[in-house]
Structures are given as structure tokens and as C-alpha cells.
């Protein structure tokens, strides 16, 4: 349990940090961050704090979908945006295309590792993922359709509000799935616990 809690908290902090790097790169960000960035532009509130606020309102959408949040869901709302805001205040501006690209790719990789950490801790989905799985359960729509409808909608609204859409948005969409697919099995606490109980000698990934 202690390992799972630490893995959850570290994963959520790193997730926010990775998102912050993609913002600093200035080449485009993932759909939800585009949305948060657009709201930040319009309101003057920091993008990290907006991320937390959006997470809370997305959680309210779980109510008609009859979804139940876990501890990880609440921690996600509190920590991801906070971490993003902290890292944005610490990382200096990035200049030059290659430096921007390196920062972007580093951010995407960090988000993938962070996703493996917090999902692998098994404390419940984040508010945005839970919204899509809830739509799937209640409406019967396939997950891919739920994700596409939600993410295209927030991307469009965020872009209209002033969020950054660009090559980074495309690279995030293309790379994040395969990278999480690699990271999750390595960081899944249930998988490693099963290996221990079967008596196999394995080298456990560090959390």
C-alpha cells in the first residue's frame, strides 16, 4: 500500500510537470491543456490552477453517469494542475525550434511515464478518463468514440479561446498511446505483485 500511494503521488506530480514542459515548448499541447490554456488566456488565472478547476467540473459530470471517484481521482484534481503551475514558474522560457522540440518530446515522455505510475497504482481513473469510461458504460458508445467526441470538442473550444494548437498537439496524439503502452506494464503494481507471488525471480522496476 505504501508503495502504491507513493507511486500515485509521484506519478501525478510528474504528469503535471510533463504537461508544463509541453506548454513551455510552445509548439502545441494536448487537447485538455489547450482547453485549460485558452481559459487561462481569457481569465488571467494560471493554467495549472485552471487545470485543477476544470478537473473538478469534469468530476461533476460523473454524477449523471453514476461514476464513483477513487482516491486517485481526487488526488488527480488536486495535484496535476498544482504541479504544472509550480514547474511553469521554475522552468525558464525555451528559445529555438530544436530546444522547443526537445522540451516537447521530453514532456510527452514524462507524461507517459507518469501515466504508467499513477494508473499502475490502481487508485481510480483521472476525472477526464472517468468521464469517457462513464459515457461508454451509460450510453453504450465505444471508448474511441467517447474520447474523440470529448477531446475534439475541448480542443476546438480551447483553440477558439486562444490555446496553442500545433505540431506538439499532433505529436502528443501520435506518441502518447504507444509510450503509455510500454510504461504501464513496467509500473503496474498488480502485475509486479503477481510476479512476486508466483515465485519467479524477476528484476522489479523501481517506482
Backbone as CSV, one residue per row, in Angstrom:
resi,resn,N_x,N_y,N_z,CA_x,CA_y,CA_z,C_x,C_y,C_z
1,UNK,0.825,-1.211,0.000,0.000,0.000,0.000,0.860,1.263,0.000
2,UNK,1.926,1.259,0.807,2.796,2.435,0.868,3.407,2.715,-0.496
3,UNK,3.828,1.654,-1.164,4.418,1.839,-2.491,3.391,2.406,-3.460
4,UNK,2.165,1.919,-3.392,1.118,2.390,-4.296,0.818,3.866,-4.072
5,UNK,0.776,4.281,-2.818,0.491,5.686,-2.514,1.609,6.583,-3.031
6,UNK,2.858,6.177,-2.766,3.998,6.963,-3.245,3.995,7.015,-4.766
7,UNK,3.707,5.873,-5.399,3.700,5.810,-6.858,2.612,6.723,-7.421
8,UNK,1.452,6.741,-6.770,0.367,7.624,-7.206,0.787,9.088,-7.128
9,UNK,1.320,9.501,-5.989,1.663,10.909,-5.786,2.789,11.348,-6.714
10,UNK,3.809,10.515,-6.852,4.919,10.836,-7.753,4.419,10.911,-9.193
11,UNK,3.570,9.959,-9.570,3.049,9.932,-10.926,2.244,11.177,-11.258
12,UNK,1.393,11.608,-10.321,0.573,12.789,-10.573,1.426,14.054,-10.643
13,UNK,2.427,14.143,-9.766,3.305,15.315,-9.814,4.064,15.355,-11.136
14,UNK,4.587,14.202,-11.566,5.336,14.157,-12.820,4.432,14.407,-14.025
15,UNK,3.177,14.002,-13.919,2.239,14.258,-15.014,2.081,15.766,-15.226
16,UNK,1.861,16.482,-14.135,1.752,17.930,-14.239,3.032,18.563,-14.758
17,UNK,4.178,18.036,-14.312,5.460,18.560,-14.770,5.639,18.335,-16.268
18,UNK,5.248,17.150,-16.740,5.351,16.869,-18.171,4.466,17.777,-18.996
19,UNK,3.251,18.012,-18.519,2.346,18.944,-19.214,2.932,20.350,-19.246
20,UNK,3.562,20.747,-18.142,4.188,22.066,-18.087,5.283,22.195,-19.139
21,UNK,6.065,21.148,-19.332,7.127,21.190,-20.347,6.541,21.344,-21.745
22,UNK,5.430,20.655,-22.004,4.821,20.802,-23.330,4.286,22.221,-23.530
23,UNK,3.807,22.837,-22.474,3.360,24.232,-22.570,4.549,25.143,-22.844
24,UNK,5.639,24.956,-22.102,6.830,25.793,-22.273,7.425,25.646,-23.667
25,UNK,7.264,24.467,-24.275,7.824,24.257,-25.615,7.168,25.176,-26.641
26,UNK,5.911,25.501,-26.431,5.233,26.457,-27.303,4.909,25.959,-28.693
27,UNK,4.880,24.626,-28.872,4.624,24.066,-30.198,3.246,23.422,-30.300
28,UNK,2.445,23.568,-29.264,1.133,22.926,-29.244,1.077,21.891,-28.133
29,UNK,-0.090,21.750,-27.535,-0.252,20.859,-26.386,-1.443,19.935,-26.620
30,UNK,-1.650,19.006,-25.682,-2.750,18.050,-25.796,-4.098,18.767,-25.661
31,UNK,-5.193,18.144,-26.109,-6.490,18.837,-26.144,-6.934,19.439,-24.813
32,UNK,-6.813,18.710,-23.713,-7.270,19.244,-22.435,-6.412,20.422,-21.988
33,UNK,-5.116,20.380,-22.296,-4.254,21.505,-21.933,-4.520,22.697,-22.841
34,UNK,-4.880,22.443,-24.112,-5.311,23.537,-24.996,-6.523,24.242,-24.377
35,UNK,-7.458,23.452,-23.883,-8.662,23.994,-23.262,-8.309,24.824,-22.028
36,UNK,-7.466,24.258,-21.159,-7.050,24.976,-19.948,-6.274,26.237,-20.302
37,UNK,-5.439,26.135,-21.318,-4.638,27.291,-21.740,-5.540,28.403,-22.280
38,UNK,-6.550,28.015,-23.069,-7.479,29.007,-23.590,-8.239,29.717,-22.478
39,UNK,-8.698,28.952,-21.488,-9.386,29.552,-20.343,-8.439,30.452,-19.553
40,UNK,-7.186,30.037,-19.460,-6.190,30.841,-18.751,-5.975,32.176,-19.456
41,UNK,-5.901,32.138,-20.783,-5.731,33.362,-21.565,-6.893,34.320,-21.316
42,UNK,-8.098,33.769,-21.254,-9.293,34.606,-21.120,-9.511,35.125,-19.703
43,UNK,-9.095,34.348,-18.719,-9.388,34.722,-17.330,-8.207,35.336,-16.601
44,UNK,-6.989,35.076,-17.083,-5.799,35.546,-16.387,-5.387,34.652,-15.234
45,UNK,-6.112,33.566,-15.013,-5.758,32.602,-13.962,-4.705,31.652,-14.527
46,UNK,-3.734,31.262,-13.701,-2.675,30.368,-14.147,-3.222,29.076,-14.729
47,UNK,-2.565,28.573,-15.765,-3.050,27.385,-16.464,-3.121,26.163,-15.544
48,UNK,-2.194,26.086,-14.592,-2.234,24.973,-13.654,-3.468,25.014,-12.778
49,UNK,-3.784,26.203,-12.265,-4.981,26.343,-11.425,-6.236,26.086,-12.250
50,UNK,-6.239,26.525,-13.500,-7.381,26.241,-14.379,-7.529,24.739,-14.577
51,UNK,-6.419,24.031,-14.714,-6.456,22.578,-14.873,-7.138,21.921,-13.685
52,UNK,-6.818,22.373,-12.475,-7.480,21.842,-11.281,-8.975,22.141,-11.296
53,UNK,-9.329,23.368,-11.658,-10.739,23.780,-11.679,-11.521,22.973,-12.710
54,UNK,-10.930,22.804,-13.900,-11.588,22.014,-14.944,-11.787,20.575,-14.469
55,UNK,-10.768,20.023,-13.809,-10.881,18.663,-13.290,-12.054,18.517,-12.336
56,UNK,-12.269,19.531,-11.484,-13.384,19.499,-10.539,-14.724,19.505,-11.281
57,UNK,-14.866,20.379,-12.279,-16.134,20.450,-13.002,-16.370,19.210,-13.859
58,UNK,-15.288,18.611,-14.383,-15.442,17.346,-15.108,-15.935,16.266,-14.156
59,UNK,-15.436,16.280,-12.916,-15.885,15.298,-11.929,-17.389,15.423,-11.674
60,UNK,-17.920,16.627,-11.705,-19.361,16.816,-11.519,-20.159,16.120,-12.624
61,UNK,-19.555,16.004,-13.812,-20.238,15.318,-14.909,-20.339,13.816,-14.669
62,UNK,-19.574,13.314,-13.691,-19.678,11.901,-13.343,-21.020,11.577,-12.694
63,UNK,-21.650,12.567,-12.071,-22.865,12.309,-11.293,-23.972,11.710,-12.156
64,UNK,-24.359,12.353,-13.286,-25.398,11.716,-14.117,-24.940,10.413,-14.760
65,UNK,-23.626,10.217,-14.859,-23.103,8.979,-15.430,-22.965,7.875,-14.385
66,UNK,-23.246,8.228,-13.106,-23.201,7.285,-11.985,-21.823,6.649,-11.812
67,UNK,-20.813,7.469,-12.004,-19.440,7.042,-11.765,-19.036,7.390,-10.336
68,UNK,-18.215,6.555,-9.733,-17.748,6.808,-8.375,-16.241,7.089,-8.393
69,UNK,-15.828,8.252,-7.894,-14.394,8.572,-7.896,-13.634,7.764,-6.857
70,UNK,-12.370,7.508,-7.155,-11.482,6.887,-6.185,-10.564,7.930,-5.584
71,UNK,-9.717,7.489,-4.678,-8.760,8.405,-4.057,-7.846,9.014,-5.110
72,UNK,-7.513,8.216,-6.115,-6.651,8.715,-7.181,-7.320,9.797,-8.004
73,UNK,-8.642,9.722,-8.142,-9.383,10.731,-8.885,-9.281,12.092,-8.199
74,UNK,-9.493,12.089,-6.878,-9.423,13.326,-6.101,-7.992,13.872,-6.105
75,UNK,-7.033,12.977,-5.909,-5.629,13.403,-5.908,-5.243,13.993,-7.256
76,UNK,-5.777,13.429,-8.318,-5.506,13.943,-9.665,-5.955,15.392,-9.791
77,UNK,-7.164,15.675,-9.319,-7.706,17.035,-9.400,-6.848,18.017,-8.612
78,UNK,-6.323,17.584,-7.470,-5.577,18.484,-6.603,-4.121,18.668,-7.011
79,UNK,-3.508,17.638,-7.570,-2.053,17.643,-7.730,-1.553,17.973,-9.133
80,UNK,-2.252,17.515,-10.170,-1.716,17.681,-11.525,-1.558,19.155,-11.879
81,UNK,-2.609,19.924,-11.702,-2.535,21.348,-12.031,-1.584,22.105,-11.131
82,UNK,-1.547,21.715,-9.847,-0.627,22.365,-8.905,0.816,22.140,-9.329
83,UNK,1.133,20.905,-9.679,2.474,20.588,-10.162,2.792,21.367,-11.432
84,UNK,1.823,21.433,-12.345,2.031,22.175,-13.588,2.359,23.638,-13.306
85,UNK,1.602,24.241,-12.389,1.807,25.649,-12.065,3.185,25.876,-11.440
86,UNK,3.600,24.973,-10.569,4.906,25.095,-9.923,6.030,25.006,-10.953
87,UNK,5.950,23.993,-11.818,7.018,23.780,-12.806,7.057,24.914,-13.819
88,UNK,5.902,25.426,-14.224,5.879,26.563,-15.147,6.570,27.783,-14.545
89,UNK,6.486,27.914,-13.229,7.155,29.031,-12.557,8.652,28.834,-12.423
90,UNK,9.117,27.587,-12.557,10.535,27.283,-12.369,11.309,27.161,-13.677
91,UNK,10.657,26.668,-14.714,11.347,26.420,-15.995,11.461,27.723,-16.780
92,UNK,12.657,28.083,-17.199,12.830,29.329,-17.971,12.252,29.180,-19.371
93,UNK,11.973,30.279,-20.054,11.458,30.230,-21.426,12.410,29.463,-22.343
94,UNK,11.828,28.752,-23.305,12.615,27.949,-24.248,12.646,28.674,-25.590
95,UNK,13.844,28.862,-26.134,14.004,29.577,-27.401,14.693,28.675,-28.425
96,UNK,14.263,28.768,-29.667,14.872,27.977,-30.738,14.079,26.703,-30.978
97,UNK,13.864,26.378,-32.256,13.000,25.252,-32.593,13.494,23.943,-31.998
98,UNK,14.777,23.655,-32.108,15.267,22.361,-31.641,15.179,22.239,-30.123
99,UNK,15.423,23.340,-29.435,15.251,23.328,-27.976,13.779,23.137,-27.631
100,UNK,12.895,23.779,-28.380,11.458,23.623,-28.161,11.021,22.182,-28.418
101,UNK,11.538,21.603,-29.505,11.180,20.233,-29.853,11.663,19.265,-28.784
102,UNK,12.890,19.460,-28.310,13.431,18.591,-27.259,12.605,18.710,-25.981
103,UNK,12.206,19.928,-25.648,11.380,20.146,-24.467,10.024,19.474,-24.624
104,UNK,9.448,19.598,-25.803,8.160,18.967,-26.088,8.249,17.449,-25.948
105,UNK,9.234,16.844,-26.590,9.367,15.389,-26.553,9.669,14.903,-25.131
106,UNK,10.491,15.680,-24.403,10.756,15.329,-23.010,9.487,15.381,-22.180
107,UNK,8.651,16.389,-22.435,7.386,16.498,-21.714,6.453,15.343,-22.018
108,UNK,6.354,14.966,-23.294,5.493,13.845,-23.679,5.981,12.552,-23.022
109,UNK,7.300,12.325,-23.053,7.857,11.125,-22.425,7.577,11.110,-20.925
110,UNK,7.697,12.258,-20.288,7.444,12.350,-18.844,5.976,12.082,-18.536
111,UNK,5.074,12.582,-19.362,3.645,12.314,-19.180,3.366,10.815,-19.317
112,UNK,4.035,10.157,-20.256,3.828,8.720,-20.452,4.280,7.920,-19.226
113,UNK,5.475,8.241,-18.719,5.971,7.553,-17.519,5.060,7.837,-16.331
114,UNK,4.652,9.098,-16.201,3.762,9.486,-15.111,2.430,8.750,-15.198
115,UNK,1.921,8.579,-16.420,0.666,7.848,-16.602,0.822,6.408,-16.147
116,UNK,1.948,5.786,-16.508,2.205,4.423,-16.049,2.253,4.331,-14.538
117,UNK,2.831,5.347,-13.898,2.927,5.355,-12.441,1.563,5.491,-11.779
118,UNK,0.798,6.506,-12.170,-0.451,6.735,-11.425,-1.548,5.745,-11.815
119,UNK,-1.604,5.339,-13.074,-2.579,4.314,-13.457,-2.210,2.975,-12.840
120,UNK,-0.910,2.672,-12.837,-0.437,1.411,-12.275,-0.610,1.297,-10.775
121,UNK,-0.850,2.435,-10.094,-1.089,2.396,-8.651,-2.506,1.934,-8.326
122,UNK,-3.425,1.994,-9.285,-4.796,1.482,-9.136,-5.568,2.158,-7.997
123,UNK,-5.635,3.486,-8.048,-6.448,4.223,-7.092,-7.622,4.937,-7.773
124,UNK,-7.961,4.523,-8.965,-9.079,5.137,-9.674,-8.604,6.010,-10.816
125,UNK,-9.448,6.181,-11.844,-9.062,6.969,-13.017,-9.080,8.458,-12.737
126,UNK,-8.401,9.211,-13.571,-8.489,10.656,-13.508,-9.871,11.111,-13.942
127,UNK,-10.246,12.346,-13.634,-11.606,12.802,-13.959,-11.921,12.749,-15.441
128,UNK,-10.956,13.037,-16.288,-11.212,13.065,-17.723,-11.380,11.651,-18.280
129,UNK,-10.526,10.730,-17.849,-10.664,9.341,-18.293,-11.959,8.736,-17.767
130,UNK,-12.306,9.065,-16.522,-13.550,8.550,-15.954,-14.779,9.051,-16.688
131,UNK,-14.708,10.279,-17.206,-15.821,10.811,-17.994,-16.053,9.949,-19.221
132,UNK,-14.980,9.555,-19.890,-15.108,8.784,-21.117,-15.567,7.346,-20.839
133,UNK,-15.027,6.740,-19.785,-15.467,5.381,-19.449,-16.912,5.404,-18.956
134,UNK,-17.305,6.497,-18.272,-18.684,6.630,-17.828,-19.640,6.764,-19.005
135,UNK,-19.252,7.534,-20.020,-20.063,7.652,-21.227,-20.205,6.298,-21.911
136,UNK,-19.129,5.561,-21.934,-19.159,4.227,-22.532,-20.127,3.310,-21.788
137,UNK,-20.083,3.360,-20.450,-20.932,2.483,-19.649,-22.407,2.866,-19.730
138,UNK,-22.699,4.171,-19.706,-24.085,4.622,-19.658,-24.734,4.723,-21.035
139,UNK,-23.949,5.134,-22.030,-24.511,5.380,-23.352,-24.280,4.234,-24.327
140,UNK,-23.316,3.375,-23.985,-23.020,2.250,-24.863,-22.158,2.593,-26.051
141,UNK,-21.665,3.831,-26.092,-20.793,4.227,-27.193,-19.407,3.633,-26.980
142,UNK,-18.694,3.280,-28.052,-17.329,2.762,-27.883,-16.401,3.817,-27.291
143,UNK,-15.401,3.343,-26.559,-14.464,4.256,-25.887,-13.824,5.215,-26.876
144,UNK,-13.425,4.703,-28.041,-12.737,5.564,-29.001,-13.634,6.716,-29.442
145,UNK,-14.952,6.443,-29.586,-15.872,7.495,-29.997,-16.062,8.517,-28.873
146,UNK,-16.197,8.028,-27.640,-16.338,8.931,-26.486,-15.116,9.835,-26.372
147,UNK,-13.937,9.237,-26.488,-12.703,10.021,-26.388,-12.623,11.033,-27.518
148,UNK,-12.938,10.606,-28.728,-12.844,11.513,-29.874,-13.805,12.694,-29.723
149,UNK,-15.043,12.416,-29.335,-16.025,13.488,-29.189,-15.607,14.497,-28.124
150,UNK,-15.151,13.979,-26.978,-14.777,14.866,-25.874,-13.528,15.666,-26.225
151,UNK,-12.492,14.977,-26.718,-11.217,15.651,-26.934,-11.270,16.612,-28.127
152,UNK,-11.992,16.264,-29.178,-12.135,17.198,-30.302,-12.906,18.438,-29.849
153,UNK,-13.917,18.232,-28.999,-14.712,19.364,-28.506,-13.870,20.312,-27.665
154,UNK,-13.124,19.765,-26.697,-12.323,20.647,-25.833,-11.169,21.275,-26.608
155,UNK,-10.634,20.544,-27.594,-9.569,21.101,-28.428,-10.085,22.304,-29.218
156,UNK,-11.254,22.161,-29.828,-11.816,23.245,-30.636,-12.135,24.465,-29.770
157,UNK,-12.785,24.227,-28.639,-13.136,25.340,-27.751,-11.869,26.014,-27.222
158,UNK,-10.897,25.208,-26.805,-9.645,25.762,-26.297,-8.908,26.577,-27.331
159,UNK,-8.904,26.097,-28.573,-8.242,26.831,-29.658,-8.942,28.162,-29.920
160,UNK,-10.269,28.145,-29.922,-11.024,29.374,-30.134,-10.796,30.379,-29.010
161,UNK,-10.502,29.874,-27.809,-10.251,30.756,-26.663,-8.819,31.284,-26.636
162,UNK,-7.947,30.700,-27.468,-6.567,31.178,-27.512,-5.521,30.169,-27.124
163,UNK,-5.917,28.897,-26.947,-4.949,27.850,-26.634,-4.058,27.537,-27.824
164,UNK,-2.898,26.941,-27.556,-1.904,26.676,-28.601,-2.109,25.300,-29.226
165,UNK,-2.412,25.290,-30.514,-2.547,24.056,-31.291,-1.454,24.068,-32.355
166,UNK,-0.723,22.959,-32.467,0.347,22.924,-33.453,0.921,21.535,-33.583
167,UNK,2.172,21.469,-34.007,2.815,20.169,-34.207,2.877,19.383,-32.899
168,UNK,2.989,20.075,-31.779,3.019,19.401,-30.487,1.726,18.667,-30.202
169,UNK,0.604,19.229,-30.636,-0.692,18.581,-30.451,-0.729,17.261,-31.211
170,UNK,-0.219,17.290,-32.440,-0.193,16.086,-33.276,0.769,15.046,-32.690
171,UNK,1.966,15.488,-32.305,2.950,14.555,-31.755,2.447,13.923,-30.453
172,UNK,1.787,14.716,-29.630,1.234,14.163,-28.395,0.221,13.067,-28.714
173,UNK,-0.677,13.336,-29.654,-1.712,12.364,-30.016,-1.103,11.079,-30.576
174,UNK,-0.041,11.217,-31.363,0.572,10.056,-32.013,1.419,9.248,-31.038
175,UNK,2.153,9.929,-30.161,3.159,9.256,-29.326,2.649,8.765,-27.979
176,UNK,1.657,9.438,-27.400,1.320,9.145,-26.007,0.780,7.724,-25.825
177,UNK,-0.040,7.257,-26.760,-0.597,5.908,-26.638,0.472,4.826,-26.610
178,UNK,1.348,4.772,-27.630,2.405,3.759,-27.625,3.348,3.860,-26.423
179,UNK,3.659,5.096,-25.992,4.572,5.251,-24.859,3.939,4.760,-23.554
180,UNK,2.659,5.066,-23.348,1.972,4.565,-22.147,1.842,3.046,-22.221
181,UNK,1.636,2.522,-23.416,1.548,1.068,-23.599,2.829,0.376,-23.137
182,UNK,3.959,1.033,-23.336,5.245,0.483,-22.872,5.409,0.686,-21.368
183,UNK,5.048,1.874,-20.881,5.308,2.217,-19.483,4.412,1.475,-18.505
184,UNK,3.143,1.296,-18.858,2.187,0.756,-17.894,2.528,-0.645,-17.398
185,UNK,2.864,-1.603,-18.274,3.204,-2.931,-17.759,4.418,-2.921,-16.811
186,UNK,5.346,-2.008,-17.032,6.539,-1.938,-16.196,6.234,-1.371,-14.815
187,UNK,5.175,-0.569,-14.716,4.893,0.156,-13.479,3.583,-0.267,-12.824
188,UNK,2.953,-1.299,-13.356,1.686,-1.782,-12.810,1.937,-2.558,-11.524
189,UNK,1.437,-2.049,-10.404,1.702,-2.685,-9.109,1.062,-4.067,-9.013
190,UNK,-0.082,-4.278,-9.639,-0.716,-5.597,-9.597,0.092,-6.618,-10.370
191,UNK,0.657,-6.195,-11.471,1.465,-7.101,-12.287,2.715,-7.536,-11.542
192,UNK,3.402,-6.574,-10.901,4.622,-6.916,-10.182,4.326,-7.730,-8.932
193,UNK,3.184,-7.457,-8.256,2.810,-8.260,-7.094,2.510,-9.691,-7.497
194,UNK,1.881,-9.876,-8.660,1.589,-11.218,-9.150,2.868,-11.979,-9.433
195,UNK,3.861,-11.286,-9.977,5.144,-11.927,-10.254,5.796,-12.408,-8.960
196,UNK,5.680,-11.588,-7.901,6.272,-11.991,-6.625,5.609,-13.254,-6.084
197,UNK,4.272,-13.312,-6.139,3.558,-14.429,-5.542,3.726,-15.722,-6.316
198,UNK,4.073,-15.649,-7.614,4.273,-16.860,-8.396,5.638,-17.483,-8.148
199,UNK,6.507,-16.749,-7.481,7.812,-17.296,-7.143,8.860,-17.135,-8.207
200,UNK,8.540,-16.420,-9.293,9.534,-16.185,-10.346,10.546,-15.156,-9.879
201,UNK,11.766,-15.309,-10.278,12.800,-14.338,-9.975,12.849,-13.311,-11.082
202,UNK,12.478,-12.105,-10.746,12.462,-11.044,-11.744,13.108,-9.819,-11.161
203,UNK,13.543,-8.945,-12.050,14.055,-7.655,-11.624,12.885,-6.696,-11.622
204,UNK,12.474,-6.226,-10.430,11.318,-5.352,-10.309,11.671,-3.938,-10.742
205,UNK,10.778,-3.300,-11.470,11.002,-1.894,-11.813,10.917,-1.035,-10.579
206,UNK,11.751,-0.016,-10.510,11.675,0.876,-9.377,10.532,1.835,-9.594
207,UNK,9.844,2.224,-8.495,8.725,3.156,-8.596,9.230,4.547,-8.318
